[in-house]
Structures are given as structure tokens and as C-alpha cells.
Amino acid sequence: MISRKNASISKFIIHKVGNKFNSTKNAFSEKTVDFDEASYDLMLPFLLRPFGSVVQSYRFNHHADINLNEINSYTTQLFNDEEAFVDISKHIVTHLFEQSNSAQIKTGDVLVVLFDGIEFNDITTNAIGIFKIESKINFFQTYLENNSYDVVVQKGISSKKVDKGCLILNQSDNEGKIVLSVDNNSYDTQYWINHFLNIKYADDANNHTQQYIELCKEFSTEIIKSTYGAQEQNAFLAKTIDYFKENEIVAVEKFKDEIFEEDKHKTLFDDYKKTFESEQNTVLRNQFDVAEAVVNKEKKKFKTDIKLDTNIQIKLDIDAPEASTEFMERGYDDEKKMHFYKVFFNAEA
């Protein structure tokens, strides 16, 4: 996560990127934007707000030499020579254009921005932002003509969220420059992350925690829900989150001992873990530090509703992992030929 309370924009330019598959071309600006106060006050939070909730970071990637990664190279040049800002920003757009490998890739405005005063992990640094605006919204514009007001529909950029954006910090660790990325219009996840930026998740607690929670989520859907039902799925997810909240370090063997009561379920989990690692082309660690911010963010995404075909929904509390097993029973009524849930309680809230 970053803090933008002391952030400012020092350079800002807008270009347009086309798509070589539909014969639309790039259009370049020759000068940076000179903001008026109102535009600046709206633009700065618009660009940086999405990164305030980003907990995972990336590092540049390349199959041969990291210095050959285009965006890594361009941003290094920019940090070392701000006078080359306009020319290098054009190279960035050209590189983005070259990644439009299908007609599905959208054209749009590309904003290249140099920020000062970005705070990340208690360090203040400058950063380069690259943003692609793909979607325009309709809005009404009123105007005066012949002593009467009329209205016309125009298209413009929504100030609510960017479509795609990245923030490359002028700060490195032993894996390289720190990169943050957002994609709110992810119709092609390969295009922005893999092809344009060519980045990979950092090898840190955030990534390890995220991957393991993803494993547990997919296991709960593919194995537990399909075999034992939604109640057991939700109980498993609640226990998983509870374990991550109560432990600073996850040791996989200890995790399985606490979550699963029977050895056959541990075996199912181990088998699924191998499948997950193969599909994701990764190896999950058997012990790692827990990233609390990732746990809290992922917890909000968990859906613990049991939706029934009788227009009834049962909502379970993710923070009460034992509730569904202690106070709910699942059964089958032979007379009605229907499944049922029995819920125990003392009083209605």
C-alpha cells in the first residue's frame, strides 16, 4: 500500500494508443500538461487512489536479462534523466501499441506521469505512473444559445476509477524495482501484466499468503463443495481464515492437522495442492510468514451464503468458524424427498 498524503505530480503527458489490428494509429503529444488548480486537485487522487488498497507488489521479469525488459529500461532512463520525459513517454506508448496482438485490445488515452512524494513502507520516493483509459462515459453538457439553454451529450473520462494503471517506484530490493498494478477492465489479463509490463509477483509474505489462500478457495469449491456441500465448504473457509488470523507463520503440516480431522481429507488436499501448483506453474512454500493485510482483503471477498432453490439464503459468519458445525445440521426428508438445514438458536437478533 502507498500513502499519497504528500504526493504531487511533477510531469504529466497524454498520448493516444491505437491498435494495429484495426488500423488505428498512435497519436502523440509534444508537450506536458499544464494543469489548472481544479483539474490538478481532481487528477492527483484519481490516479493514486487505486494503489492505496493494493497489498501485493510485482517485480520486472525477463526470460534472458532483466535489463532487456522494456518498461524497466524506460523507467530507469526516466529516473536518471527527467529531461527525456516526453520522448521516453512516446516509447512507452509505442511498446504498448506493439502488444495489441488481437482486435479485442482497446484503444484509449495513455497517461504517463512522474510523481514525487510517494510513501511506501515508510520510505518516501518518486515514481512513474502509466495509465490507460479505455472507457469513456456519456455526460450531459448544457449550453446557452439564443437566450435559452439547451443540452448535448458528450463523452469523457470518468473520475471514479482508471481502467489500467501501474506505479513503478524509484525504490528497489534484491528482486528489483517495486511495481504496483491495477486492472479494472481485465478483459485480457495477459495483455497488461505479462505482455506490456512483463512483471511477476514479488517473492514475499504477501505473495505466499495470497497463493495459499487462493489454493484453499479453489480446493473448497472444486473438492469440498462438490463432495460435501456448501455448509462444509463455508466451514472450511472460515477455519482457514481463522488459522491465518491467529498465526503469524503458516506451517503447512500444522495447518492440515488443525483444519482436517481425517487423514483422507489431508490426502485430498495434498493431491489438489500438486494440481494447483502444476496449473499455476509455481511451488508453494511449506512454511511462510502471514501477511495480515492480504488476509483481511481476501476475507472480504469470501462469499459464505448458502443459496437454496427454494428462494431461501443462509448467511454464515466467516469470523465464527465453529458456528455452522455446532448450530446447523444438514439432512434429508424422505417424506418430502428434499434436503433440509436445521438451525439452532436462543433468540432472534
C-alpha positions, -999 to 999 in steps of 0.1 A, spaced: 0 0 0 11 35 -6 3 68 10 -4 98 -12 -8 125 15 25 142 4 24 132 -32 25 156 -61 26 155 -99 58 169 -114 53 159 -151 22 147 -169 16 139 -206 -13 124 -226 -9 103 -257 -34 81 -276 -26 44 -283 -41 27 -313 -44 -10 -323 -25 -24 -352 -53 -50 -358 -79 -24 -367 -56 1 -383 -59 28 -356 -26 46 -351 -9 62 -321 -12 100 -316 15 117 -296 16 149 -276 47 171 -279 43 190 -246 34 181 -210 1 192 -195 -1 225 -176 -29 219 -150 -52 245 -137 -59 241 -99 -93 224 -103 -80 198 -128 -49 190 -107 -69 186 -75 -91 161 -92 -64 143 -112 -40 135 -84 -63 114 -62 -80 99 -93 -46 84 -104 -32 74 -70 -64 63 -51 -64 27 -65 -29 20 -52 -39 28 -16 -56 -6 -13 -30 -26 -32 -12 -50 -9 8 -71 -34 37 -58 -54 54 -70 -85 90 -71 -99 101 -68 -135 106 -101 -154 125 -112 -185 135 -147 -197 171 -136 -205 182 -104 -189 161 -81 -167 177 -51 -183 161 -61 -215 126 -56 -200 113 -26 -220 94 -8 -192 122 -15 -167 146 1 -192 124 31 -200 117 39 -163 153 36 -154 161 62 -181 134 85 -168 145 83 -132 180 92 -144 171 119 -170 138 137 -165 145 160 -194 139 130 -217 104 126 -203 84 134 -235 105 112 -258 106 82 -234 68 85 -228 63 81 -266 85 49 -265 63 36 -237 31 41 -258 48 25 -288 57 -5 -267 21 -7 -255 9 -5 -291 31 -34 -301 13 -56 -275 -21 -52 -292 -20 -87 -306 -57 -90 -312 -86 -69 -323 -100 -73 -288 -74 -49 -273 -90 -15 -269 -76 19 -280 -75 47 -255 -57 76 -238 -23 68 -222 -12 90 -193 25 89 -183 31 107 -150 61 115 -128 51 116 -91 71 130 -62 65 122 -25 51 87 -28 53 69 6 58 31 5 68 10 35 78 42 55 101 54 26 94 84 5 103 82 -31 94 94 -66 75 71 -90 64 68 -126 28 60 -134 15 46 -166 -23 46 -170 -45 35 -199 -80 49 -201 -101 26 -223 -137 35 -213 -155 68 -218 -188 77 -202 -217 98 -215 -225 130 -197 -248 160 -203 -234 194 -211 -257 224 -210 -251 255 -231 -267 288 -238 -280 296 -273 -304 323 -285 -312 332 -248 -322 297 -240 -304 267 -225 -300 235 -244 -283 202 -237 -260 179 -256 -245 145 -248 -207 144 -247 -182 116 -239 -155 119 -213 -133 101 -187 -150 91 -155 -132 104 -124 -142 73 -104 -115 48 -115 -88 41 -140 -91 11 -163 -55 0 -161 -25 15 -143 9 8 -128 32 26 -105 69 20 -108 87 32 -76 122 45 -77 129 20 -50 144 -15 -53 151 -45 -32 171 -76 -40 144 -86 -66 145 -52 -84 122 -22 -88 89 -23 -69 59 -22 -92 22 -19 -83 -5 -26 -108 -43 -23 -111 -66 -35 -138 -103 -27 -135 -111 -37 -171 -94 -71 -172 -108 -85 -205 -73 -97 -213 -52 -104 -182 -21 -113 -203 -21 -80 -222 -13 -57 -194 6 -78 -168 25 -102 -189 30 -86 -223 32 -49 -217 48 -47 -182 62 -83 -181 61 -85 -143 58 -112 -117 47 -112 -81 74 -104 -55 87 -134 -36 74 -122 -2 49 -128 25 21 -111 6 25 -134 -24 29 -166 -3 -2 -157 17 -22 -148 -14 -13 -180 -32 -21 -203 -3 -55 -186 2 -62 -190 -35 -53 -227 -31 -78 -230 -2 -105 -212 -21 -102 -234 -52 -100 -265 -31 -131 -255 -12 -150 -251 -45 -137 -280 -65 -134 -306 -38 -153 -298 -6 -184 -282 -21 -188 -307 -48 -184 -337 -24 -198 -325 9 -219 -294 2 -219 -256 8 -220 -259 46 -187 -279 48 -172 -255 22 -180 -225 43 -168 -241 75 -135 -249 58 -131 -213 46 -139 -199 80 -114 -222 97 -88 -213 71 -92 -175 77 -93 -181 115 -60 -200 113 -44 -173 92 -56 -146 117 -43 -165 147 -9 -175 134 20 -152 123 36 -182 105 19 -208 85 34 -243 86 16 -264 62 16 -297 82 3 -279 113 -23 -262 92 -36 -295 79 -36 -310 114 -58 -282 127 -81 -279 97 -88 -315 88 -100 -342 112 -94 -372 89 -62 -383 71 -82 -389 39 -91 -352 38 -54 -343 42 -46 -366 13 -72 -349 -8 -57 -315 0 -22 -327 -8 -33 -341 -42 -51 -309 -50 -21 -288 -40 0 -306 -65 -26 -300 -92 -28 -263 -83 10 -259 -84 11 -276 -118 -16 -254 -132 -2 -222 -118 34 -231 -126 45 -224 -91 57 -242 -59 40 -232 -27 62 -230 4 57 -253 33 63 -225 57 59 -187 53 51 -156 72 14 -145 71 6 -111 56 -22 -97 77 -32 -71 50 -37 -98 24 -58 -119 48 -81 -90 57 -85 -81 20 -92 -117 9 -116 -123 38 -139 -96 24 -141 -115 -9 -153 -147 6 -190 -154 0 -204 -176 27 -241 -176 16 -258 -209 11 -283 -203 -17 -311 -228 -19 -335 -234 -48 -365 -226 -26 -356 -189 -26 -340 -191 8 -305 -180 16 -285 -188 48 -257 -164 55 -228 -177 77 -203 -156 96 -168 -160 83 -155 -149 117 -173 -178 135 -157 -209 121 -174 -233 145 -209 -219 142 -221 -239 112 -210 -272 126 -223 -266 161 -256 -249 153 -266 -263 119 -275 -297 107 -280 -309 72 -303 -338 64 -328 -354 40 -365 -357 45 -378 -390 30 -414 -378 31 -408 -346 12 -380 -360 -8 -360 -329 -1 -328 -319 17 -330 -296 47 -310 -275 71 -318 -274 108 -306 -242 126 -304 -239 164 -306 -205 182 -316 -190 215 -331 -157 203 -336 -138 171 -311 -109 167 
